[in-house]
Amino acid sequence: MATYNGDLSQIGISQEEKDKLVAEVIRYVLFKTHQSAGCPIKRDELTQLITKNYRQWSLPALIINEATEKLSSIFGYEMRELQRSRSSSNKQGRMSQQSSADAKSYIVVSQLPSDIYCKFVNNKENAHVTGFTFVVISIIHLAGGKLSEDNLWHHLRRLGLNESDDKHPLFGSTKQALESLVQQRYLRKEKVNCPEGNTVMYELAERALDESVSEKVKDYIAQIANKDTASVEAD
């Protein structure tokens, strides 16, 4: 994304005003990412922040583009746009309207190599959250990318996680821990009409389908499969 190199007076703001808006967007993105545990930030939020005192139609794109560049060059973060993808099942009108309403949003991703990030930046106190996310994504990946809520909890109960537990020593409410993966766009959740009645389905969403995540999941599953094969051969 390129910064605007033309005459700022053509869009009615000064260099100082533009720099102030860029700084406000960067501050908002960093604080909101930390405050909401990495949940995506809607583009509408940034647009409202930029246009609360300005009405120029081209201003949001200019400011967001420059904020994205500065987050990368100064802070070492990629502000990555998520485009909400369609579910594999057919949605009704209300669900489709909801998807289009919040179609564009952003997440902040470190540009550090994973080994350096893990050694110097990653908070070890949150390792259980990362592990839970990885396990849930792996289970649904092995199920073909989509799994019913009942089947998902069946697998999680085998790992000692019960959906009725709201006082887990690490997660507190285990249901809320799973719901947070929906809010962070690792999973998509929807009700599906079946002959037996309504069933809640979980499906891999944009962040879980991102190559950086999906490749790690595939490598991990391959390692487990190779260990199991080696164990059987040894026996």
N, C-alpha and C positions, 0 to 999 in steps of 0.2 A: 504494500500500500504506500502510495507516495503522498508526501505532504503538499499542501497548497503553496505554490510559488508565485502566484499572481498578486495583484493589488488587493489587499484586504479591504480597502475602502469600497471596492466594488460590491462587497457583501455587507458593508455597513458596520464593521468592527475594526478596532485598532489591534496592533500586534500585542499590546499589553492585555487587552480583553481576551484575545484568542488564547494567549499563554495561560491566563487565569482559568479559562474554561477547561483547557487540557489538564491542568493541575487538579481541578475539581473532579474531573472524570477519573483520573488515575487514583486519587485519594478514595473516591467512592468505591471503585472496583476492588482495591486492596482491602479496605475495611469490610465491605460487604462479603467478600470471599471468606475472610477470616471469621466474621460474625455468623455466617450461615453455613459453616463447615463445607464450603466448596460448592454449594448449590448454584446453578447457573443464574446469571444476572440478565434479566430481560432487556433487550434493546430499547424498549419503550421507557424503562427506568432512566437510561442514560439520555435518551432524547428529551424527556421531561426536565431533567437536570440542566441540560444545555439551553432549552428554549423557554425556561421560566421567565427570563428577562429579554429574550431575543426571539424574533419570529421568522428569521431568514430560513427558507426551506432547505438550502444547501448546507447550513451550518452543522447539523448533527453529524453528517458523513465526514466533513472536514475535521471536526474535533475528535471523533471516535477513531479515525484513521491515524491522526497524529498521536493520540493517547496510546494506541496500540504499538506504534513504533517506539515511543519513549519507554513503555513498560518493558519492551524487549531490550533496547539498547542500554537503559539505565538500571533496571531492576532484574533483568534476566528472566522475564516471564513472557510467555506467549499468551495473548488474549485470543483464544480460539472461538470462532463462531460455530454454534450448534444450530443446524437446521432441523427442526422437528420432522422426523420421517413418518410416513404413514404406517399404521399398524398392518400386519399381514392379514388381519380379519377386517371385514367391512364394518365401518362405523356408521351410526345413525347421525342425523343432522346436528344434534346438540353437541356430540363429541367432535364432529368435524369442525364446527364453529369454534369450539374451544381450542383445537389444534392450530387453526389459522390465527387465532387471537394472540397466541404467544409463540409464534413460529420461530422467531429469531431470538437467540440469547447467546451469552458468552460464558466461557469458563476460563480460569487462569491456570496455566500449566508451566511448571518450571522447565527452563531450557538446559538445566545442568544435566550432565550424564548421570544415569541412574545410580551408578556406584558411588559417585561423589555426593549426590543428593542423599542417598541412604546413610552415608557416613557422617556428613556434616550438617544436614538440614532436617532430615526426617525425625519427627518426634516419636521416640520409642514408646511413649505412653499411649500413643494411638495405634500401636501395632495390632491390637485386637480388632479395631475397626477395619484396617486394611485387610487383615486375614479373613474377616467375615465377608467383606465385599468380594474378595477373590474366590472364596468357597461358593458363595451364592451364584456368582457369574459362571463358575466352572460347572456347577450342577445343572444350570439351565442350558449351558452350551452343550453338555453331553446329552441333554434331552432334545437337542435339535433347535435350540434357541427359544423354546417356549414351553411352559410347564404350568399345570394348574396349581393353585394355592395349596390344596390338600396334599398333592404329591411333593411339592417343595418342602412343606413342613414335615412330611414323612421322612425325608432325607435329613433335614436339620435336627429332628428329634434323635436320630441315630448318632448325632454329634453332641447330644446333650443340650440342645436348644429347644425349648417348648414354647409354643405360641401363647400360652396362658401365663407365662412367667413375666411379671412386671417388676421383679426385684432381682434381676440377674446381677451378680457381683461386678460384671464388666459392662453390660449393655443397658442395665435397668430394664426397660420394657423391650423385650425381643421383637414384638410386633412393630414398635416404633423404629427399631434398628433396621428392620426390613423396609419400612415405609420411607426411611431416609434415603435408601438407594433409589427409590422412585423419584423423590424430590431432587436428587443429584443427577438424575437422568442416566443412571446405569441400567435401570429397569423401567419398563412400561407396564402399567397395570390396567386391566379392563375387565368388565363383566361380560360374559358371553352366554347367550341362551343355548342351553343343551336340552335334550329330551328329559334329563333328570332334574332340570331346573337351572337357575342361574349359577354359573361357575366363574370364580375369579381366576384370571390367567395372568401370569407374569411372563414378559417377553424381554429379551435383551434390547436395550435402547442405545442411543447414539454413543454414549461414553464407553459402554461395554463393547460396542462394535468398532470403536476406534482401533486402528492397527496396532498402536503401542500397547493397548490392553489385551486385545484378542490374541496377539502373537505370544504374549507372556502366558496366557491361559493355555494355549495349545502346547507350548514348550513344557509347562508344568505337568499337564495331563500325559504328555509323551514320556516324561521322566518317570511318573508313577507307573505307567504301563510297562516300561522297560524294567523297572524294579520288580514288578509282579512276575514278569516273564522269567527274569533271572532267578527269582525265588523258586518258581515251579520247576525250572530246569535243575536247580541245585538239589531239590527234593527227589 
